[in-house]
Amino acid sequence: MKGTTNLEDQANKKRYLQIDITELDKRREQIEDMMDGLVAEQRGGQPSITLDALEKKLRKRHRPASAGQGKL
């Protein structure tokens, strides 16, 4: 993409994203999409959980002590 450069370390792994500031305002959405892709690529090997498991975890964490069952 014009205005961006991926820089690699000595092991040829992507380490840095250099963004031309003059292009940032013009292409903000494209740059954000590219950065999301880079983060997803980096997290590729991490374990994942189901949506149901996440919802249960969040309900348990945010349930007030005196409250009974409630919706998220």
N, C-alpha and C positions, 0 to 999 in steps of 0.2 A: 504494500500500500504506500502511496506517495506520502512522504513526510515521516515515515517510521523506519527504524532499522533494528533488527534483532541482532544482538551481540552475543557471542559465545565465549565460554571460558576456555582454558587450555585443554580441557577434555572434550571440547566441541559440544558442550551442553548449553542450551539456551539459558542465559543468565540475566540479560538486561534487555530492556526495550527502550530505545532512544526515540523520542518524539519531538519533531520540529514544532515549536510553540506556535508558529504562524499557521500551521495546519490543524492545530488542536481544535480551535473553534469551528473551523470549516468542516471537520470530519469527526466530531466528538462521538457520535453514535457508532460509527465504524470502528473507531479506536477502542471504545468500550467493549464492543463485540469481540474484537481481536484479543483484548486483555482477558475477557471471560474465557475464551478458548484456550489461552495459555494457562490460566489457572486450572481449568478442567483437565488439561493435558498433564499438568504437574500432579494433580490429585488422582490420576487414573488408577493407581495401585492401592488406594486406600479402601478400607472396608466401607460398605454402605449399609443402611438400615431401611426397612420398609416405612411407608408413610404412616401406617397404623402404629408401628413401634415408636415413631417420632411423636405422634399425637399423644400416645399414652405417657411417654416420658414428660412431655410438656404439661399435660394435665396434672400429673403427680407433682411436678416442680412448682406449679403456680396455684395449687389448691390451697385456699385459706384454711387455717387450722380448724375453725368452727364450721366450715361449710361441708355439706354432704356431697352428693353427686351433682355435677354441673357440666355444662357444655363448654367446649373450648372457645 
